[in-house]
Amino acid sequence: MISQIAHPTGLPHARGISVTPDGTTPDGITPDSMTPDSPPSTLDLLVPWDIPLECSLGDAEKQQIQATLEQLLEALQVSDYNQALIQIKQLLANLKIPSTQIAQVKSTKTSLSTEDVDDYDQYFGVSHVQTRESALCLVRGLLTNCYRFMALCAQNPQLSFQQIAQQKQGFVSYIHLLARVFYLEDLS
């Protein structure tokens, strides 16, 4: 069961899932019905001040994250986007959903007001969150981004192969950055 926490707009927010007042997601999925076929509809982004420069993990979490990142590297090499989507959905389904709280962003240090940021976040399906499980939050965020990207590629065959390859390389670089931050062994 996915627990719900208060959302700044007054609507409930299930970890990683935007929930409407009737208890469903915008696409009709209930939090209890989350399956590998229904990835998160909201991207939980760790607030910048909580992003770790280094992070020691317990043995079980370290093994799970290492295996997840290795399998994600494999999925990014698959040329069939639909097959990659299946693999990434399974990774999302197998990775624990971290307990998160919506972050209250008081200052943006930009010309944008807090309300402007909230509008952008809602439009793009993003929630700025805080959690004690930053490693899981970062990896789930990466998986969600990879899933959305592969879905975009599968739906738009006219996309430039070169630009797709560049984005995939960006994901690979981020995977290796996370491996260094979490003190993981070399990823294969």
Secondary structure, 3 states (H helix, E strand, C coil): CCCEEECCCCCEEECCEECCCCCCCCCCCCHHHCCCCCCCCCEEEECHHHCCCCCCCCHHHHHHHHHHHHHHHHHHHCCCHHHHHHHHHHHHHHCCCCCCEECCCCCCCCCCCHHHHHHHHHHHCEEEEECCCHHHHHHHHHHHHHHHHHHHHHHCCCCCHHHHHHHHHHHHHHHHHHHHHCCCCCCC
